Amino acid sequence: METVNYKDLVAIGFPEHTSRNIIRQAKKIAVKKFEEARKNDKNAVQLGCSPFDNKRLGIAPKNIVENLIGISFSDIEGEKDGYIKDKEI
C-alpha cells in the first residue's frame, strides 16, 4: 500500500493546514474501510484496529487521498517532467 504525507501535498501546491486536513480525512476513511472489511471477512486474521487509527501517524493511503483531491499523483509527476498524458508542454 502506497502512502502519502502532508509534505507531498504541500509539494504539489496545497497550503500546509489544508494538507494536514486532507491527510486527517483520508485516515478517517481508511479506518472506516478497515472496520467494514473486518466485519465482512470472518476468515481473515483479525487485527485489533486499523494501522491508520493513530493521531500521531502522519500518513494516509495514496488512493484515498487521490480520490479526495480529485488528482492522481502520477499525473502530477508527469507535469513535473514536462509531459501531461504523453504530450509535451
Order of alpha helices (4+ residues) and beta strands (2+ residues): beta-alpha-alpha-beta-alpha-alpha-beta-beta
